[in-house]
Amino acid sequence: QLNPDDEELVGRLVTFHLVNEFGRIDAVETRRFEGDFNIYALDLTFTDPIPVFTVEPTPVPIPTTLSLVPNTGLVSTVNGAGFGPGSMVTVTSEGMVLGTAAADDAGSFRLVISAPSSTQGTYEISATDGDGTQSAVNLTVPDLSGATGAQGSTGAAGTDGVDGADGADGATGLTGEDASKLLGIIALSLAGLGILIIIVIYLYLISWFNDLARRLPPPGIR
């Protein structure tokens, strides 16, 4: 503000400003003070914009998500979002590290992984960055076993095995004296058997004649 009655200011250069509650900007031109100004009649140039209060928008947090494409099979692509920008993301399953990937400036990453096992079942795939941000999704491994194949043809016969070892020697034969005794016993046994056979035949013949005699008529009867 200038006092028009202050004669000491007459002829001096005056710099003009635009001022509000957030600050001020300077005009490019200057004017010599002549005792009074009609500010609306001045043609002034301001190169800087007038200060205004700028409300910084509250950043909207990106939700942490994880997806698999496809979510069934032995190989899949992991797509993640909402992780720490530029952080290293580790993908694990069943305590096994399946791979790592760096998140971009938006916190997104992509990684191709293999299933932790080829056995049929559902496996949890988890992604974690250095700040502990984590998300998980399930991967399904289908039954990959095929039908039982046809029985194969019989294989060729194997080669003959090697000959076995020779058997042990037989026991030593009886001496002459022992052999004589044995032959005597055998002879007596055969003789007794012959007598027994003769007795049996004799008894059979007697029985046969007696039976025949009973069947024949008495003498003199025809």
ABEGO torsion letter per residue (X at the ends): XBBAABAAABGBBBBBBBBBAAEBBBBABBBBBAGBBBAAABBBBBABBBBBBBBBBBBBBBBBBBBBOBABEABBBBBBBGBBBGBBBBBBBGGBBAEBBBBBAAGBBBBBBBBABABBEBBBBBBBBAAGBBBBBBBBBBBABBBBBBBBBBBBBBBBBBBBBBBBBBBBBBBAAAAAAAAAAAAAAAAAAAAAAAAAAAAAAAAAAAAAAAABBBBGBX
